[in-house]
Amino acid sequence: MSSRDGQSASGVQYEPDEHPPALVSLGSGLQLVVLGITSIIFIPTIIIRASGGTEAYLSWAVFGAVAVSGICTALQAARFSRVGAGYLLFMGPAGAFIGVCVSALVEGGPALLATLVVASSLVPIVISMRLALFRRLLTPTIVGTVNMLIPATVLPVVFSRLADAPQDAALSAPLTAVATGLVIGGISLTAGATLRLWAPLIGVIVGSVIGGSLGLYDFDLIARAPWFGLPQGGWPGFGFDLGPAFVSLLPAFAFVALIGAIQTITGAVAIQRVSWRRPKAVDYRAVEGAVTADGIGKLLSGIAGIVPTQTIGVSVPTVELTGVAARRVGIIAAGVLIVLAFLPKFLAMILAIPSAVVVAYLTVVLALTFVRGMTEVVQGGIDHRKALIAGVAFWVGVGCQNDLLFPEVLAELGGGLLANGITAGGIMAILMTLFLEATAPRSSRIEVELNLSVLPKIRTFLEAFASRNGWGPEMVGRLDAASEETLLTLIEQDEDRESSERRRLLLKARRESGGAVLEFIAAAGEENVQDRIGLLADRPDDVLVEREVSLRLLRHIASSVRHQQFHDTDIVTVHVKVPEPDGNQPNTS
């Protein structure tokens, strides 16, 4: 099937494994670089100038940020074993680290910063190794809320750059920003699929031309920069002083690294949502790989003595705008970044793009990020719990970001850590979710071998569970049928395993409003149960093969089925509703 024939309402023209034409790949890669390079250069500049760093160190930090971002973007796209997502995930310096990095540079200079960044890199690496243990924090509500907070946190800073214009050209910046936005929006809304690929890049070029005609393009910056070369300053070195400054700042660095890992998880989940024509269940093995690459990026940043990198939120909206999700685009973008690190004049050409153009571009991109976050929150339905968590966490984040919630107190708490909206809102969402988990009914559990001989034990376990909750024989039958079909499906995935690799199964059962939740935890398999059940809805009964029958039965027994796959764990969550009083089958759509 050609990419055009396969294009669906999702707007995806090229999936991760497909190969767009060279010109399309290059254009999409350049769009990512154009969008991300400003952040890659802008964040280190803010941090180093705010901390009183030298121009030589700033030169080294910008060079290192561009090079390390390129290496890590390639890692994400290529996916080496368990490192990388295998998707188009752009990497760059992390804005959430601005406050703590400034403190580190003031307290101990680049050497202390390097030590703290290396230490904090262990956080995402450890999380990636045991991601299944953190799955309670991977809820769509938390992930979506963090996604919504990214633009809410960044856009005020972005909009402030509209003031970067000569005083004698007060209307130049607004005119340039409006022209750029109109070009990008107009092409994206009305043009065909081919021209839509180039909308962001065309908008930047048109905006730069208009801005240049109005005196906003900095040609002197380009003229002063050399064509080739290394930065003025050299490697700042690595410190091994684990004194009071290190001890006091390490918790803050570790926590921001945790928030960064959640943002990377958010990005890895979101990019999977938009990269396929036909919706697929999230592959958490790819998420694990993304978090591992995040940790390696921080490790490389620490060794280089620069601001740490992580996934930044430009990939998902860019894919939504262009429809190109091919991983080769990430490889091209990475290569462009690495080359640009050694070409100061080309970096200057990008830095010279008028701020108004960058603001218009980022406004479109971040607006799509916000909508993606809302979509994630409401996916699968929303109840009062999800609404309360998302709403409170979002507005707490916005309030803290804009110094509206007890700024005097928060400025002293954790070194001002909660002044960052993503951090504050993320913490609130996590705490509310953990409270909900802690107050939920306790789960019953049983651990058995993963084979058919354990069905009688599971049946006895479920009968006792149903009895404790006052459910009759019909509900027991549903629970029994759901567990049997899930067990058969998991065993089927194990058929090619050696006997020494046979897995154990942990079954958890808990009561939930209107029914029960069964959670089956085993080692990772190769097929996703959630995907296979979803496909059955589109296939006529007369073409079903024998091994899919149990899945169809499970689909009609359960109100929902969620399959999370990790490298070392398989988790299938099945929701079973209590039968209606008249015995009719409830709506399971």
N, C-alpha and C positions, 0 to 999 in steps of 0.2 A: 504494500500500500504506500503510495507516495505521501509526502507530507501534506500536500494540498488536499488529497483525497481523505486523509485522516483528520483534517482539521475539524474541530468540533466547536460547539458554542463556547467552550472555555477559552478560545482564542489562541491556543498553543499551536504553533506551526512546526516547531522542531523540538522533539523531546530530548532528554539527556543523552540517549544513546545514538541519536541520529546525527547526520553530518550535513549541515547547511552548506551552501556554496561558499567559497573562500571569501568573497566580497562581503556576504552577509555576516559571516563569522567575524571578520576583521572589523566591520562597522559596529557590530554589537559589542565586541571587546573594547573598542575605542570609546563607546558610549559609557561603559562601566568605568573606564579609567577617567574619562572627563568628569563623571559624577563623583567618583571617590577620591580623586587626587587632591582636591581642595581640602577635604577632611584630613587626608593623610598628612598634608603639609600644615594645615591651619592649627590642628590640635597641638602638635609639638611646639609650634611657634608660640601659642598662648602660654603653655606651661613654662617654657624656658624663659620667656621674657617676663612673665609674672614672678618668677623666682629669682630674677636677676642674673641669669646665666649669660655666658659669653657668646659672642657671635660665632666663634670657632666651634663651640659645642652645639650651637643651633644648626650650623652647617652640617655637622656630623649627624645630628639627630634627624634632620630632614632626609639626608641620604639614606641612613639606616632604616627609617620608617618606610620609605618607598621600596627599598630592596626587600626587607623582611615581609612587607605586605604582599609583594609579588610572589615570593617563595611560598607563603602560606596560602595564597589564593590558588596556586598551582596544586598544593597538597590537597586542598578541599576538592578540587575538580577531578584530579587524577585518582584519588583514593588508593593508596598503597596499603594493602592488607587491612588493618584496623585503623589506619590513619586517613582521615579525610571522609567527606560525606559522599563523594561521587556526584555532586550537584554543583550548580553555579552559585557559589557563596564567596562574596568579595570580602577580603580581610583588610583591616586598617587600624590605626591607633584608636583606643577606646576612650570616648568622651567621659565615661563614668569615672575614669582614673584621674581626671584633671586635678581635683582637689588634693588627693593623697599624694600625687606625684609632685605637685608644687611643695607640699610639706616636706617630702623626702629630700628634694633638692635644696631647700632652705636649711634643713637640719644637717645634711651630710653630703650634699653634692651628688654628682653622677654616680659615684661609687656606691653610696648607700642606696640610691634608686635602683641600680643594677642588682644589688643583693636582694632587695625586697621584691623586685619583679620576678627574679628566679624562684624565690621562695613561694610566691603566690601562684606560680605556674603549676605547682603540685596540686592545687585545688581542682582545676578542670581535669587534670590527668587522672586523679583518683576517682572523680565523679564518673568519668568515661569508663573506667574499669568496673564500676558497680552501678551503672545507670539504672538497672532494674530496681535497686533499693531506693532510688529517688523518684520512682514513677508517680508517687502521690503529688509531687510538685510539677508533674508534666500535664496537669489538667488543662483542657482548653480554656478554662476561665483564667488561670494564672498566665498562661502563654499569651492569650489574647489581650489581657490587661497590660502586660509589659509591652506588647506591640503597640497598643494605643498610646502608651506613655512616651514612647520614643519620639514621635513627632511633637507631642505636647511639651517635651523637655527641650528639644532641639530647635523648634521653629522660632521661639523668641530670640535666640541668639542669631539664627539665620536672618530674621527680619531686621535685626539691628544693623546688619551689614548694608542695608539700603542707604544708610547715612554716609557710606564711603564714596562720596562724590564731591567735587569742588564746589565751594560755596557759590561761585558765580554761575553754576549750572544746576540750580536746584531742581529743575524739572527733568534733567537728563536721566537720573536713576529711575524715577517712576515710568517714564516713557520707554526706557530700555527694558525694564522688567515686564511691563504690560505687553510689549511687542513680542518678547520671548515666550511668555505664557500663552499668548494668542496663537502663535505659530505651532507650539507643541500641542496645545489643546485642540486647535482647529484640525490639524492633520490627524491626530489620534481619534477624533470623533467622527470625521467625515471621509477620510481617505481609505483606499483599499488596503488589503493586507500587506502588500509589498512596500508601499510608501509609508505605511505605519511603522515599519521597522526602523525608518530613519527619522521619525518625528523628533525625538529628543536631540539628536545630533544636529539636525537642520535648525532647530530652535536655538541651540547654542551658537551656531555659526551666524545666523541672522541677527541674533541679539548682540553678538560681538561686533558685527559690522555696524549696526546702528549705534551701539555704544561708542565705537571708535570714531564715528562721524560726529558724535557729541562730546568728544574729548575725554571719554572714560577709560579707553584702553591704554595701558601703561607701556608704550613702546620703549621708553628709556630703560626699563627693567630688562627687556630682552636684549637691547644693545649692549648693556654692561656685562651680561652673562657670557662665559666662554662656551665653546661648542662641546668640548669634551673635558673630562677631568674628575678628580676625586674631591671630596669636601676639604675645606680649609683645615678643619680640626681633625685630629686622629682619634682613635679609640680611647675613651676616657678611663678605661681600666675597670677592674672589678674589686669591690671592697669586701673584706671579711670581718669587719668590725660589727660584732653582734651585741653592741652596747645598748644603753637605754633608748636611744633614738630608734634603733631597729626593733626593740621589744615593744615600744609604744605604738609604732606604726604598723607592725605586722598584722594585728587583728583587722585593722581597717583595710589593708591590702587584700587580706584573705577574703574578707566579706565582699569587697567589690569584685574580686575574682569569681566568687560564687554567683553574684548577680550577673557578671559577664557570661558565666557558663549557662545560666538560665536564658540570657539573651541569645546565646549561640544555639541552645536547644530550640528556642522560639524560631530563630531563623531557619534552622534545619527542618523543623516541622513545616513552617510556612512555605519554604521553597519546594517541598514535595507536593504541597497542595496545588501549586500553580504550574508544575512542570510537566503534567501529563494531560493528554486530551481526555482520557477516561479517568475519573477520580479513583485514586488508590488509597488503601489504608497506609498510614504512616509506617515506614520501615525504621524501627528504632536502632537497627544496626548502623544505618547511615547517620542517625543522630549521634550515636556513640563515636563514630569516626569523626564527625564534625567537632565534637567536644575535645577529642584527643588532639586534633589539629590546632584547636584553640590553645590548648596547653603547650604544645610544641612552639606555637607562635610566641607565647609569652616567654618561654624559655629562651628562644633565640633573641627576643627583644632584651631580656635581662643580660644575656651574654654580651650583646652589642652595647648595653648601657643606654637604652633609649626607652621611650614611652611604650607600654605593652600594647600588643595588637589583639584584636578579636574580630568576630564576624560583625560587620556593620550593615545597617539596614537599607542597602541600595539594590541588592540582587532581586528580591521579590517584586518590588514595583517595576523594575526595569524589565523583568520577564513578562509581567502583566502588560506593560506598554508595547513591547516589541513582539511578544509571542515566541521568542527564541530562548529555549532552556538548555540547549546543547552544551555539554560539559567542555567541548573544545573551545567555546567562547571564554570560559574561565582560564584555560591554558593560554590563550592568546592575550587576554588581559594581563595575566601574570607576566608573560614575556615582555609585554609593553612596559609594565612597571619596572622590571629589572633593568631593561635597557635605558629607560628614562632616568634611573638613578645615576647613571654615568653621563647624562647629557644635560648639563645645567641650562643650556639655552632653551631646550624644549620644555624643561620644568618652568622656566621663566615665562614661556608662551602661555602655559596653562595658568600660572599665577597671575598673569596680566589680564586674564578674562575679567571683565567688569563684574563687580560684586552683584549688581542688579541682575545680570544674566544667571549667575549661580543661585541667587535667591529664587528666581522664577523656576528654574530647573528643580531645585530641591523642594519647593512648595508642591509641585506636581507629584514628585516621588514620595514625599512624606505624607501627603494626603492619601495616597493609595496604601501606604503602610497603616495608617489609622483605620481605614475601611477594612483592611485585611484583619486587623486586630478585632474589630467588631464582629466580623464574620466568624472568627475563631471562637469568640465567646458564645455566640448564639448557635453554633453548630450543634446539631442533635437536640435542639430545643433548649429553652431557658426557663428556670423556675426562680422562685423568690430567693433561694440561697445563692445561685449563680449571680443573679442581678445585684444582690446586696454586696457580695464580695467584689465584683467588677466595679460597681458604682462607687463604693466607699474607697477602694484602693486607688482608683483613677483620680478621684478628686483630692484625696490625701496627697498623692504624688504631685498633682498640679499645685496644690496649696503650698507644699514644702518647697517646690521648685521656685515659686514666685514670692517666697518669704512672707506668706500670709498666715501660716500656722506657727505661732510661738517662735519667731525667728531667733530671739535672744537665747532661748533654751536650746533649740536645735543647733545653734552655732557652737555651743559648748559640748553637746552630746556627741561622743565618738569623733571628735575633731571636725565637726560639721558634716559628717557622713550623710546625715538625713536631709541635708540641703539639696541633694540631688533627687529630682522627682522620680526617676526610674528606681533608684535605691529605696526611697521611702515607700512608693506605691508597691514595689515588688515585695518588700517586707510585710506590708499590710496584707496583701493578697495571700502570702504564704502563711502568716499567723492565723488569718481567718480560716483558711483551708485546714490547717492543722487542728484548730479548735473544732471545726466541724467533724474531722476524723476522730478526735479524742472523745467527742460526745455522742458519736454514732453507736448504735447497738454493737455489742461485742460479737466477733465472729467465732463460729465453731470451726474446727479444723481437723483434718485427718491426713496423714502422710502414708503413702502406699507405693508399691512398685507400679510402673507404668505398663500394665498388661491386663488382659481381659479377666484374669483370674481374680482380680480385686473387685469386680463388680458387686458381688454379694456384700463385701465390707462397706462399699460406698452406699449401697442401697440401705443397709442397716443404719449407717450414719445419717443419711438424709431422712429416714423415717423418724429417727429421734429428734432431728432438727425441726422437722415439720410439727411433731407432737408438742415440742416446747413452745411453738408459736401458735398453737391452736388450729392448725390446718388439717383438713380432712384428706381422705384417700385420693380425691381427684388432683389436689395440689401435689401430693406425694408422687403420683404417677407422672405429673409434668416434670418435677425435679428429677425423678429417676430417668425419664426419657431424655431430658436435656443432658444430664451427666453421661449417660451411655453414648449418645451420639458424639459429644465432645471428646470423650475418651477414645472412641473408635477413630475419630479423625486424627488425634494426636498420635495414636499408635501407628496409623497408616503412614505418617511422616517418618516414623522410626524404622520402617521395614528394611531400609538399606543399611542400617547401623549394625555394627558388630555387637555380639551379645555383651561384651565387656563394656560397651558404651550405653547400654540400656539405662533409661533415666528413671528417677523417682518422681512421683507426682504429689504435690501438696494441694489439697482441695480445701478452700475456705468457703463457708456459707454464712451469710448474714441477712437479717431482715431489713427490708427497705420499704418505704411507703408504697403500698399496693402490691407488694410481692417480695421476692427474694433475689439475692445476687450470689451467684456461684462463681468463684475465681479458681481457675485451674492453672497451677504454676509448674512448668516442666522446663527441660532444656530446649534450646532453640531448634526449630525445624526450618525447612526450606520454603514451604508454601504458607501463605497467609490465609487463615480460615475466614477472616472478615472479608477479604477480597473475593474468595471463592463463593461465599454466600451471596454477596452483592451481585455477582455475575449471574447467579441462578435466576434472578428476577427478570433477566432479559433473554432467557433461553426457553424455547418451547419444551413441554414435557417430553415430546417424542424424540428429542435428541439427547436426553440425559443419559450419561453413562452410569454404570452401576455404582461406582465409588462416590458419585455426587448425591445419591439418594439420601444418605444420612444427613448431609448438609441441608438438603431441602426440608427434611423433617425438623432439623434443629431450627431452621429459619422460621418455621410455623409454630414451634413450641415456645421459642423465646421471643421476648419483645425487642431485644437488641443483643448483638454479639460484638464484642470488641477483642481483636487479637493484636497484642503487642509483641513484636519479635526483637530480641536482643541477641548479642553474640553468644551468650551463655544461658539464656533463659527464654522460655516461651510462656506468655501469660494470656489466657483466654478468659474473658469476663462475660458471663451469660446472665441476662436479666430475665426472670420468669415471673409473670403476673399471676396473682391469685385469681382463680376462676370466678366469673360473675355468679351471683346467687342463683340465676336461672339455669346455670350450666352452659350457657352459650360461650363460644370462644371470644375473648376480648379482642379488640382491634390491636393488631401487632404490627401495623405499618410503621 
